[in-house]
Amino acid sequence: MKDNKSFNTYQTPSWCPGCGNFGIWYALKNAFTELNFDNSDVCMVFGIGCSGNLSNFLKVYGFHGIHGRTLPVASGIRLANHSLNVIATSGEGDGLGIGLGHFIHTCRRNIDITYIIHDNRVYGLTTGQTSPTSPTGFQSKSTPFGVIEEPINPLALAIIQGATFVARGYSGEIEHLSSLIVQAVKHKGFSVIDVLQPCVTFNPNYSYPFYNHRVYKLEDIGHNPEDKEKAISYALDYGDKIPIGVFYRVSKPTYEDKSEELKDKPLAEYDILDISISDLIEEIRES
Ligand code: SF4
């Protein structure tokens, strides 16, 4: 029987003391344990940023990609091997800045992967610049007079663009976050969890006291995740009260289910070595 220590590596996390990434790290390990996963059952794809350092601290298959490209890599892994549980993880700067186009297209494809956004509303690794979810008026090294744009709303965007499981977690609520990860991984289709993750060093305004006083659980007020309209209205609700939990869930065929080439077997099971290139060229010429 595995416990969550089975997913530790020999390295100790190097995040700042109190960083919200610790909570996400624990929640992932607890979720893998609850799902009874072996280390080789999971492939994680990591982006660039403080969250990307997770690649050193989780003993599962991993791919540390380039900035903003976690979702195309994760999609490729899933299409090539249907037996792996594929989880992409990145900061909001990575996934909603340079990677925003990939995020939207992965939502509409509904590929069976999970995406966890470490949303600390600031670029942490590069020492505190404004990110795509920084609120209007936010002052940082890159916007000393305050942000004049509106922040991106990842949950509303995901629901509207076709993601079939959309949730928000909080890294200060590890047990709850762990249960969201379990549900997201079990869900068939593209599942997104936006995680409120305090960056205690470069964004102290959005730290534990701020969230502890505001978060409430949607399941405690009887929200039905199949109600899309309500899900969008909760996704837009970010103020004195901040909802966490499953906002939206719907059952739809995945990209793999709908693809004639992939529905019966993944790419890795095609014997491409049997294809004669000259026969292929001849076939194209004749067509
Ligand atoms: Fe965490 Fe912020 Fe430190 Fe990065 S800079 S490790 S996000 S607290």
py3Dmol code that shows the C-alpha trace and the ligand (Angstrom):
import py3Dmol

protein = """\
ATOM      1  CA  MET A   1       0.000   0.000   0.000  1.00  0.00           C
ATOM      2  CA  LYS A   2       1.468   3.343  -1.047  1.00  0.00           C
ATOM      3  CA  ASP A   3       1.447   6.481   1.075  1.00  0.00           C
ATOM      4  CA  ASN A   4       2.072  10.029  -0.074  1.00  0.00           C
ATOM      5  CA  LYS A   5       5.812   9.763   0.740  1.00  0.00           C
ATOM      6  CA  SER A   6       6.112   7.304  -2.168  1.00  0.00           C
ATOM      7  CA  PHE A   7       5.868  10.319  -4.471  1.00  0.00           C
ATOM      8  CA  ASN A   8       8.765  12.213  -2.842  1.00  0.00           C
ATOM      9  CA  THR A   9      12.109  12.493  -4.594  1.00  0.00           C
ATOM     10  CA  TYR A  10      15.441  12.838  -2.809  1.00  0.00           C
ATOM     11  CA  GLN A  11      15.212  16.633  -3.189  1.00  0.00           C
ATOM     12  CA  THR A  12      13.720  19.028  -0.640  1.00  0.00           C
ATOM     13  CA  PRO A  13      11.497  21.809  -2.065  1.00  0.00           C
ATOM     14  CA  SER A  14      13.347  25.087  -2.441  1.00  0.00           C
ATOM     15  CA  TRP A  15      10.308  27.405  -2.430  1.00  0.00           C
ATOM     16  CA  CYS A  16      10.214  30.350  -0.003  1.00  0.00           C
ATOM     17  CA  PRO A  17       8.955  29.319   3.461  1.00  0.00           C
ATOM     18  CA  GLY A  18       5.147  29.589   3.437  1.00  0.00           C
ATOM     19  CA  CYS A  19       4.818  29.545  -0.370  1.00  0.00           C
ATOM     20  CA  GLY A  20       1.433  28.235  -1.588  1.00  0.00           C
ATOM     21  CA  ASN A  21       3.226  25.751  -3.836  1.00  0.00           C
ATOM     22  CA  PHE A  22       3.792  23.559  -0.766  1.00  0.00           C
ATOM     23  CA  GLY A  23       0.028  23.088  -0.394  1.00  0.00           C
ATOM     24  CA  ILE A  24      -0.347  22.096  -4.054  1.00  0.00           C
ATOM     25  CA  TRP A  25       2.574  19.667  -3.736  1.00  0.00           C
ATOM     26  CA  TYR A  26       0.951  17.955  -0.718  1.00  0.00           C
ATOM     27  CA  ALA A  27      -2.472  17.922  -2.371  1.00  0.00           C
ATOM     28  CA  LEU A  28      -1.069  16.238  -5.491  1.00  0.00           C
ATOM     29  CA  LYS A  29       0.712  13.549  -3.477  1.00  0.00           C
ATOM     30  CA  ASN A  30      -2.402  12.918  -1.357  1.00  0.00           C
ATOM     31  CA  ALA A  31      -4.553  12.696  -4.498  1.00  0.00           C
ATOM     32  CA  PHE A  32      -2.179  10.183  -6.140  1.00  0.00           C
ATOM     33  CA  THR A  33      -2.279   8.107  -2.955  1.00  0.00           C
ATOM     34  CA  GLU A  34      -6.079   8.202  -2.824  1.00  0.00           C
ATOM     35  CA  LEU A  35      -6.267   7.239  -6.488  1.00  0.00           C
ATOM     36  CA  ASN A  36      -3.989   4.290  -5.651  1.00  0.00           C
ATOM     37  CA  PHE A  37      -1.565   5.361  -8.386  1.00  0.00           C
ATOM     38  CA  ASP A  38       1.757   3.788  -8.978  1.00  0.00           C
ATOM     39  CA  ASN A  39       4.562   6.256  -9.768  1.00  0.00           C
ATOM     40  CA  SER A  40       4.444   5.161 -13.416  1.00  0.00           C
ATOM     41  CA  ASP A  41       0.678   5.779 -13.767  1.00  0.00           C
ATOM     42  CA  VAL A  42       1.102   9.554 -14.003  1.00  0.00           C
ATOM     43  CA  CYS A  43       2.886  11.853 -16.413  1.00  0.00           C
ATOM     44  CA  MET A  44       3.131  15.478 -15.364  1.00  0.00           C
ATOM     45  CA  VAL A  45       4.078  18.372 -17.620  1.00  0.00           C
ATOM     46  CA  PHE A  46       5.578  21.415 -15.927  1.00  0.00           C
ATOM     47  CA  GLY A  47       5.943  24.986 -17.130  1.00  0.00           C
ATOM     48  CA  ILE A  48       8.477  27.683 -16.352  1.00  0.00           C
ATOM     49  CA  GLY A  49       8.177  29.503 -13.041  1.00  0.00           C
ATOM     50  CA  CYS A  50       8.314  28.672  -9.346  1.00  0.00           C
ATOM     51  CA  SER A  51       5.603  26.033  -9.924  1.00  0.00           C
ATOM     52  CA  GLY A  52       7.858  24.345 -12.496  1.00  0.00           C
ATOM     53  CA  ASN A  53      10.263  23.406  -9.710  1.00  0.00           C
ATOM     54  CA  LEU A  54       7.673  20.770  -8.766  1.00  0.00           C
ATOM     55  CA  SER A  55       9.304  18.618 -11.447  1.00  0.00           C
ATOM     56  CA  ASN A  56      12.157  18.007  -8.999  1.00  0.00           C
ATOM     57  CA  PHE A  57       9.946  17.074  -6.067  1.00  0.00           C
ATOM     58  CA  LEU A  58       7.428  14.583  -7.493  1.00  0.00           C
ATOM     59  CA  LYS A  59       8.455  11.035  -8.312  1.00  0.00           C
ATOM     60  CA  VAL A  60       6.303  10.416 -11.402  1.00  0.00           C
ATOM     61  CA  TYR A  61       6.987  10.614 -15.139  1.00  0.00           C
ATOM     62  CA  GLY A  62       7.650  14.249 -15.972  1.00  0.00           C
ATOM     63  CA  PHE A  63       8.396  16.669 -18.786  1.00  0.00           C
ATOM     64  CA  HIS A  64       9.634  20.161 -17.930  1.00  0.00           C
ATOM     65  CA  GLY A  65       8.602  22.127 -21.005  1.00  0.00           C
ATOM     66  CA  ILE A  66       9.236  25.601 -22.272  1.00  0.00           C
ATOM     67  CA  HIS A  67       7.332  28.703 -21.235  1.00  0.00           C
ATOM     68  CA  GLY A  68       3.617  28.615 -22.038  1.00  0.00           C
ATOM     69  CA  ARG A  69       3.689  25.227 -23.783  1.00  0.00           C
ATOM     70  CA  THR A  70       2.561  22.757 -21.127  1.00  0.00           C
ATOM     71  CA  LEU A  71      -0.810  22.065 -22.753  1.00  0.00           C
ATOM     72  CA  PRO A  72       0.387  21.130 -26.270  1.00  0.00           C
ATOM     73  CA  VAL A  73       2.975  18.805 -24.728  1.00  0.00           C
ATOM     74  CA  ALA A  74       0.413  17.257 -22.362  1.00  0.00           C
ATOM     75  CA  SER A  75      -2.057  16.839 -25.253  1.00  0.00           C
ATOM     76  CA  GLY A  76       0.591  15.063 -27.341  1.00  0.00           C
ATOM     77  CA  ILE A  77       1.446  12.697 -24.496  1.00  0.00           C
ATOM     78  CA  ARG A  78      -2.207  11.813 -23.975  1.00  0.00           C
ATOM     79  CA  LEU A  79      -2.857  11.214 -27.688  1.00  0.00           C
ATOM     80  CA  ALA A  80       0.228   9.007 -27.872  1.00  0.00           C
ATOM     81  CA  ASN A  81      -0.517   6.957 -24.760  1.00  0.00           C
ATOM     82  CA  HIS A  82      -4.051   6.531 -23.475  1.00  0.00           C
ATOM     83  CA  SER A  83      -2.998   4.566 -20.416  1.00  0.00           C
ATOM     84  CA  LEU A  84      -1.222   7.490 -18.727  1.00  0.00           C
ATOM     85  CA  ASN A  85      -2.977   9.980 -16.453  1.00  0.00           C
ATOM     86  CA  VAL A  86      -1.652  13.259 -17.818  1.00  0.00           C
ATOM     87  CA  ILE A  87      -1.557  16.379 -15.635  1.00  0.00           C
ATOM     88  CA  ALA A  88      -0.193  19.724 -16.799  1.00  0.00           C
ATOM     89  CA  THR A  89       0.711  22.327 -14.224  1.00  0.00           C
ATOM     90  CA  SER A  90       1.943  25.894 -14.542  1.00  0.00           C
ATOM     91  CA  GLY A  91       1.664  29.375 -13.107  1.00  0.00           C
ATOM     92  CA  GLU A  92      -0.939  31.797 -14.429  1.00  0.00           C
ATOM     93  CA  GLY A  93       1.817  33.888 -16.034  1.00  0.00           C
ATOM     94  CA  ASP A  94       2.894  30.870 -18.064  1.00  0.00           C
ATOM     95  CA  GLY A  95      -0.528  29.447 -18.870  1.00  0.00           C
ATOM     96  CA  LEU A  96      -2.667  32.582 -19.231  1.00  0.00           C
ATOM     97  CA  GLY A  97       0.011  34.881 -20.694  1.00  0.00           C
ATOM     98  CA  ILE A  98       2.183  33.297 -23.352  1.00  0.00           C
ATOM     99  CA  GLY A  99       0.149  30.068 -23.214  1.00  0.00           C
ATOM    100  CA  LEU A 100      -3.342  31.595 -23.413  1.00  0.00           C
ATOM    101  CA  GLY A 101      -3.996  30.474 -27.001  1.00  0.00           C
ATOM    102  CA  HIS A 102      -3.152  26.887 -26.071  1.00  0.00           C
ATOM    103  CA  PHE A 103      -5.474  27.110 -23.060  1.00  0.00           C
ATOM    104  CA  ILE A 104      -8.461  28.186 -25.172  1.00  0.00           C
ATOM    105  CA  HIS A 105      -7.865  25.534 -27.848  1.00  0.00           C
ATOM    106  CA  THR A 106      -7.366  22.754 -25.288  1.00  0.00           C
ATOM    107  CA  CYS A 107     -10.691  23.725 -23.682  1.00  0.00           C
ATOM    108  CA  ARG A 108     -12.545  23.416 -26.985  1.00  0.00           C
ATOM    109  CA  ARG A 109     -10.883  20.091 -27.870  1.00  0.00           C
ATOM    110  CA  ASN A 110     -11.830  18.394 -24.600  1.00  0.00           C
ATOM    111  CA  ILE A 111      -8.752  16.137 -24.536  1.00  0.00           C
ATOM    112  CA  ASP A 112      -8.731  13.899 -21.460  1.00  0.00           C
ATOM    113  CA  ILE A 113      -6.055  15.707 -19.425  1.00  0.00           C
ATOM    114  CA  THR A 114      -6.008  17.789 -16.232  1.00  0.00           C
ATOM    115  CA  TYR A 115      -4.582  21.300 -15.956  1.00  0.00           C
ATOM    116  CA  ILE A 116      -3.665  22.866 -12.613  1.00  0.00           C
ATOM    117  CA  ILE A 117      -3.000  26.617 -12.592  1.00  0.00           C
ATOM    118  CA  HIS A 118      -0.849  27.912  -9.704  1.00  0.00           C
ATOM    119  CA  ASP A 119      -2.521  31.328  -9.604  1.00  0.00           C
ATOM    120  CA  ASN A 120      -0.600  33.741  -7.368  1.00  0.00           C
ATOM    121  CA  ARG A 121      -1.488  36.837  -9.423  1.00  0.00           C
ATOM    122  CA  VAL A 122       2.177  37.806  -9.895  1.00  0.00           C
ATOM    123  CA  TYR A 123       5.340  36.615 -11.658  1.00  0.00           C
ATOM    124  CA  GLY A 124       7.213  35.116  -8.686  1.00  0.00           C
ATOM    125  CA  LEU A 125      10.300  33.494 -10.210  1.00  0.00           C
ATOM    126  CA  THR A 126      11.328  36.746 -11.906  1.00  0.00           C
ATOM    127  CA  THR A 127      10.877  38.602  -8.578  1.00  0.00           C
ATOM    128  CA  GLY A 128       7.479  40.266  -8.788  1.00  0.00           C
ATOM    129  CA  GLN A 129       6.027  41.603 -12.017  1.00  0.00           C
ATOM    130  CA  THR A 130       2.375  42.012 -13.005  1.00  0.00           C
ATOM    131  CA  SER A 131       0.775  38.841 -14.383  1.00  0.00           C
ATOM    132  CA  PRO A 132      -2.401  38.212 -16.448  1.00  0.00           C
ATOM    133  CA  THR A 133      -4.542  37.781 -13.298  1.00  0.00           C
ATOM    134  CA  SER A 134      -3.103  40.727 -11.347  1.00  0.00           C
ATOM    135  CA  PRO A 135      -6.054  42.973 -10.450  1.00  0.00           C
ATOM    136  CA  THR A 136      -6.574  46.413 -11.940  1.00  0.00           C
ATOM    137  CA  GLY A 137      -4.554  48.964  -9.961  1.00  0.00           C
ATOM    138  CA  PHE A 138      -1.961  46.363  -8.868  1.00  0.00           C
ATOM    139  CA  GLN A 139       1.415  48.011  -8.377  1.00  0.00           C
ATOM    140  CA  SER A 140       4.561  46.057  -9.136  1.00  0.00           C
ATOM    141  CA  LYS A 141       8.032  46.518 -10.601  1.00  0.00           C
ATOM    142  CA  SER A 142       6.544  46.372 -14.099  1.00  0.00           C
ATOM    143  CA  THR A 143       3.522  48.590 -13.320  1.00  0.00           C
ATOM    144  CA  PRO A 144       4.696  51.070 -10.663  1.00  0.00           C
ATOM    145  CA  PHE A 145       1.623  53.296 -11.256  1.00  0.00           C
ATOM    146  CA  GLY A 146      -0.819  50.378 -11.158  1.00  0.00           C
ATOM    147  CA  VAL A 147      -2.257  48.017 -13.792  1.00  0.00           C
ATOM    148  CA  ILE A 148      -4.750  49.720 -16.093  1.00  0.00           C
ATOM    149  CA  GLU A 149      -6.090  46.512 -17.721  1.00  0.00           C
ATOM    150  CA  GLU A 150      -8.742  44.069 -16.520  1.00  0.00           C
ATOM    151  CA  PRO A 151      -7.463  40.692 -15.241  1.00  0.00           C
ATOM    152  CA  ILE A 152      -8.157  37.441 -17.120  1.00  0.00           C
ATOM    153  CA  ASN A 153     -10.827  35.253 -15.520  1.00  0.00           C
ATOM    154  CA  PRO A 154      -9.591  31.680 -16.136  1.00  0.00           C
ATOM    155  CA  LEU A 155     -12.717  29.943 -14.821  1.00  0.00           C
ATOM    156  CA  ALA A 156     -15.272  31.902 -16.861  1.00  0.00           C
ATOM    157  CA  LEU A 157     -13.034  31.541 -19.930  1.00  0.00           C
ATOM    158  CA  ALA A 158     -12.703  27.777 -19.445  1.00  0.00           C
ATOM    159  CA  ILE A 159     -16.470  27.277 -19.037  1.00  0.00           C
ATOM    160  CA  ILE A 160     -17.325  29.356 -22.101  1.00  0.00           C
ATOM    161  CA  GLN A 161     -14.635  27.744 -24.257  1.00  0.00           C
ATOM    162  CA  GLY A 162     -15.752  24.155 -23.630  1.00  0.00           C
ATOM    163  CA  ALA A 163     -13.753  22.718 -20.719  1.00  0.00           C
ATOM    164  CA  THR A 164     -15.918  19.982 -19.205  1.00  0.00           C
ATOM    165  CA  PHE A 165     -14.719  20.181 -15.572  1.00  0.00           C
ATOM    166  CA  VAL A 166     -13.900  23.569 -14.060  1.00  0.00           C
ATOM    167  CA  ALA A 167     -12.937  24.100 -10.416  1.00  0.00           C
ATOM    168  CA  ARG A 168     -11.121  26.463  -8.077  1.00  0.00           C
ATOM    169  CA  GLY A 169      -9.012  25.305  -5.135  1.00  0.00           C
ATOM    170  CA  TYR A 170      -7.007  27.063  -2.444  1.00  0.00           C
ATOM    171  CA  SER A 171      -3.582  25.876  -1.393  1.00  0.00           C
ATOM    172  CA  GLY A 172      -4.446  26.736   2.229  1.00  0.00           C
ATOM    173  CA  GLU A 173      -7.186  24.036   2.079  1.00  0.00           C
ATOM    174  CA  ILE A 174      -5.083  20.996   1.201  1.00  0.00           C
ATOM    175  CA  GLU A 175      -7.705  18.304   1.862  1.00  0.00           C
ATOM    176  CA  HIS A 176     -10.299  20.117  -0.250  1.00  0.00           C
ATOM    177  CA  LEU A 177      -7.775  20.736  -3.052  1.00  0.00           C
ATOM    178  CA  SER A 178      -6.763  17.105  -2.968  1.00  0.00           C
ATOM    179  CA  SER A 179     -10.377  16.040  -3.412  1.00  0.00           C
ATOM    180  CA  LEU A 180     -10.733  18.425  -6.395  1.00  0.00           C
ATOM    181  CA  ILE A 181      -7.637  16.873  -7.994  1.00  0.00           C
ATOM    182  CA  VAL A 182      -9.066  13.359  -7.502  1.00  0.00           C
ATOM    183  CA  GLN A 183     -12.348  14.405  -9.158  1.00  0.00           C
ATOM    184  CA  ALA A 184     -10.535  16.198 -11.994  1.00  0.00           C
ATOM    185  CA  VAL A 185      -8.305  13.220 -12.774  1.00  0.00           C
ATOM    186  CA  LYS A 186     -11.289  10.830 -12.742  1.00  0.00           C
ATOM    187  CA  HIS A 187     -13.267  13.137 -15.049  1.00  0.00           C
ATOM    188  CA  LYS A 188     -13.228  12.097 -18.712  1.00  0.00           C
ATOM    189  CA  GLY A 189     -12.316  15.214 -20.680  1.00  0.00           C
ATOM    190  CA  PHE A 190     -10.405  18.437 -20.117  1.00  0.00           C
ATOM    191  CA  SER A 191     -10.451  19.354 -16.421  1.00  0.00           C
ATOM    192  CA  VAL A 192      -9.137  22.677 -15.124  1.00  0.00           C
ATOM    193  CA  ILE A 193      -8.388  23.669 -11.531  1.00  0.00           C
ATOM    194  CA  ASP A 194      -7.396  27.262 -10.853  1.00  0.00           C
ATOM    195  CA  VAL A 195      -5.619  27.279  -7.475  1.00  0.00           C
ATOM    196  CA  LEU A 196      -5.393  30.364  -5.257  1.00  0.00           C
ATOM    197  CA  GLN A 197      -1.712  30.110  -4.376  1.00  0.00           C
ATOM    198  CA  PRO A 198      -0.198  32.778  -2.125  1.00  0.00           C
ATOM    199  CA  CYS A 199       3.195  34.123  -3.198  1.00  0.00           C
ATOM    200  CA  VAL A 200       4.231  35.279   0.252  1.00  0.00           C
ATOM    201  CA  THR A 201       7.372  37.012  -1.003  1.00  0.00           C
ATOM    202  CA  PHE A 202       6.200  39.097  -3.964  1.00  0.00           C
ATOM    203  CA  ASN A 203       2.440  39.407  -3.504  1.00  0.00           C
ATOM    204  CA  PRO A 204       1.771  39.727   0.230  1.00  0.00           C
ATOM    205  CA  ASN A 205      -1.644  41.361  -0.389  1.00  0.00           C
ATOM    206  CA  TYR A 206      -2.991  37.988  -1.567  1.00  0.00           C
ATOM    207  CA  SER A 207      -1.677  35.899   1.281  1.00  0.00           C
ATOM    208  CA  TYR A 208      -3.319  33.404   3.658  1.00  0.00           C
ATOM    209  CA  PRO A 209      -5.158  35.952   5.867  1.00  0.00           C
ATOM    210  CA  PHE A 210      -6.685  37.545   2.740  1.00  0.00           C
ATOM    211  CA  TYR A 211      -8.018  34.213   1.426  1.00  0.00           C
ATOM    212  CA  ASN A 212      -8.844  32.629   4.796  1.00  0.00           C
ATOM    213  CA  HIS A 213     -11.416  35.355   5.446  1.00  0.00           C
ATOM    214  CA  ARG A 214     -12.994  35.164   2.005  1.00  0.00           C
ATOM    215  CA  VAL A 215     -13.117  31.609   0.642  1.00  0.00           C
ATOM    216  CA  TYR A 216     -16.267  29.516   0.951  1.00  0.00           C
ATOM    217  CA  LYS A 217     -17.122  26.147  -0.582  1.00  0.00           C
ATOM    218  CA  LEU A 218     -19.704  25.888  -3.334  1.00  0.00           C
ATOM    219  CA  GLU A 219     -20.732  22.423  -2.160  1.00  0.00           C
ATOM    220  CA  ASP A 220     -21.687  23.936   1.226  1.00  0.00           C
ATOM    221  CA  ILE A 221     -24.300  26.148  -0.436  1.00  0.00           C
ATOM    222  CA  GLY A 222     -25.693  23.356  -2.626  1.00  0.00           C
ATOM    223  CA  HIS A 223     -24.376  24.590  -6.001  1.00  0.00           C
ATOM    224  CA  ASN A 224     -25.257  22.204  -8.832  1.00  0.00           C
ATOM    225  CA  PRO A 225     -22.168  22.031 -11.130  1.00  0.00           C
ATOM    226  CA  GLU A 226     -24.420  21.094 -14.070  1.00  0.00           C
ATOM    227  CA  ASP A 227     -25.994  24.566 -13.977  1.00  0.00           C
ATOM    228  CA  LYS A 228     -23.813  26.408 -16.504  1.00  0.00           C
ATOM    229  CA  GLU A 229     -25.367  29.828 -16.005  1.00  0.00           C
ATOM    230  CA  LYS A 230     -24.874  29.694 -12.239  1.00  0.00           C
ATOM    231  CA  ALA A 231     -21.337  28.353 -12.737  1.00  0.00           C
ATOM    232  CA  ILE A 232     -20.458  31.402 -14.840  1.00  0.00           C
ATOM    233  CA  SER A 233     -21.996  33.769 -12.329  1.00  0.00           C
ATOM    234  CA  TYR A 234     -19.939  32.204  -9.490  1.00  0.00           C
ATOM    235  CA  ALA A 235     -16.834  32.388 -11.698  1.00  0.00           C
ATOM    236  CA  LEU A 236     -17.366  36.145 -12.008  1.00  0.00           C
ATOM    237  CA  ASP A 237     -17.788  36.510  -8.253  1.00  0.00           C
ATOM    238  CA  TYR A 238     -14.397  37.514  -6.816  1.00  0.00           C
ATOM    239  CA  GLY A 239     -14.582  40.074  -4.060  1.00  0.00           C
ATOM    240  CA  ASP A 240     -15.345  40.004  -0.360  1.00  0.00           C
ATOM    241  CA  LYS A 241     -16.365  36.379  -0.808  1.00  0.00           C
ATOM    242  CA  ILE A 242     -14.475  33.967  -3.078  1.00  0.00           C
ATOM    243  CA  PRO A 243     -16.042  30.602  -3.998  1.00  0.00           C
ATOM    244  CA  ILE A 244     -13.954  27.436  -4.239  1.00  0.00           C
ATOM    245  CA  GLY A 245     -15.055  23.954  -5.332  1.00  0.00           C
ATOM    246  CA  VAL A 246     -16.444  22.484  -8.557  1.00  0.00           C
ATOM    247  CA  PHE A 247     -18.066  25.271 -10.588  1.00  0.00           C
ATOM    248  CA  TYR A 248     -18.992  23.316 -13.714  1.00  0.00           C
ATOM    249  CA  ARG A 249     -19.097  19.712 -14.852  1.00  0.00           C
ATOM    250  CA  VAL A 250     -20.602  18.161 -17.955  1.00  0.00           C
ATOM    251  CA  SER A 251     -20.208  14.811 -19.678  1.00  0.00           C
ATOM    252  CA  LYS A 252     -19.217  15.034 -23.358  1.00  0.00           C
ATOM    253  CA  PRO A 253     -17.203  12.841 -25.760  1.00  0.00           C
ATOM    254  CA  THR A 254     -13.484  13.556 -25.626  1.00  0.00           C
ATOM    255  CA  TYR A 255     -11.279  14.463 -28.585  1.00  0.00           C
ATOM    256  CA  GLU A 256      -9.860  10.934 -28.487  1.00  0.00           C
ATOM    257  CA  ASP A 257     -13.376   9.418 -28.568  1.00  0.00           C
ATOM    258  CA  LYS A 258     -14.334  11.490 -31.589  1.00  0.00           C
ATOM    259  CA  SER A 259     -11.175  10.870 -33.627  1.00  0.00           C
ATOM    260  CA  GLU A 260     -11.481   7.947 -36.061  1.00  0.00           C
ATOM    261  CA  GLU A 261      -7.706   7.416 -35.830  1.00  0.00           C
ATOM    262  CA  LEU A 262      -7.462   7.522 -32.043  1.00  0.00           C
ATOM    263  CA  LYS A 263     -10.665   6.078 -30.668  1.00  0.00           C
ATOM    264  CA  ASP A 264      -9.478   2.461 -30.778  1.00  0.00           C
ATOM    265  CA  LYS A 265      -5.764   2.858 -30.150  1.00  0.00           C
ATOM    266  CA  PRO A 266      -3.303   5.641 -29.313  1.00  0.00           C
ATOM    267  CA  LEU A 267      -0.569   6.902 -31.638  1.00  0.00           C
ATOM    268  CA  ALA A 268       2.091   4.856 -29.855  1.00  0.00           C
ATOM    269  CA  GLU A 269       0.395   1.607 -30.939  1.00  0.00           C
ATOM    270  CA  TYR A 270       0.530   2.409 -34.659  1.00  0.00           C
ATOM    271  CA  ASP A 271       3.327   0.526 -36.366  1.00  0.00           C
ATOM    272  CA  ILE A 272       4.665   3.358 -38.489  1.00  0.00           C
ATOM    273  CA  LEU A 273       7.806   1.386 -39.271  1.00  0.00           C
ATOM    274  CA  ASP A 274       5.717  -0.827 -41.557  1.00  0.00           C
ATOM    275  CA  ILE A 275       4.858   2.091 -43.808  1.00  0.00           C
ATOM    276  CA  SER A 276       6.906   2.247 -46.979  1.00  0.00           C
ATOM    277  CA  ILE A 277       7.621   5.885 -47.799  1.00  0.00           C
ATOM    278  CA  SER A 278       7.935   5.151 -51.538  1.00  0.00           C
ATOM    279  CA  ASP A 279       4.535   3.358 -51.530  1.00  0.00           C
ATOM    280  CA  LEU A 280       3.094   6.329 -49.697  1.00  0.00           C
ATOM    281  CA  ILE A 281       4.467   8.774 -52.300  1.00  0.00           C
ATOM    282  CA  GLU A 282       3.113   6.574 -55.086  1.00  0.00           C
ATOM    283  CA  GLU A 283      -0.288   6.487 -53.403  1.00  0.00           C
ATOM    284  CA  ILE A 284      -0.344  10.299 -53.125  1.00  0.00           C
ATOM    285  CA  ARG A 285       0.699  10.668 -56.788  1.00  0.00           C
ATOM    286  CA  GLU A 286      -2.127   8.424 -57.912  1.00  0.00           C
ATOM    287  CA  SER A 287      -4.780  10.137 -55.835  1.00  0.00           C
TER     288      SER A 287
END
"""
ligand_1 = """\
8
SF4
Fe 6.570 30.868 -3.876
Fe 6.573 33.438 -4.515
Fe 8.707 32.349 -3.357
Fe 8.065 31.730 -5.871
S 8.707 33.732 -5.116
S 8.717 30.299 -4.281
S 5.826 31.741 -5.787
S 6.666 32.573 -2.447
"""
view = py3Dmol.view(width=600, height=400)
view.addModel(protein, "pdb")
view.setStyle({"model": 0}, {"cartoon": {"style": "trace"}})
view.addModel(ligand_1, "xyz")
view.setStyle({"model": 1}, {"stick": {}})
view.zoomTo()
view.show()
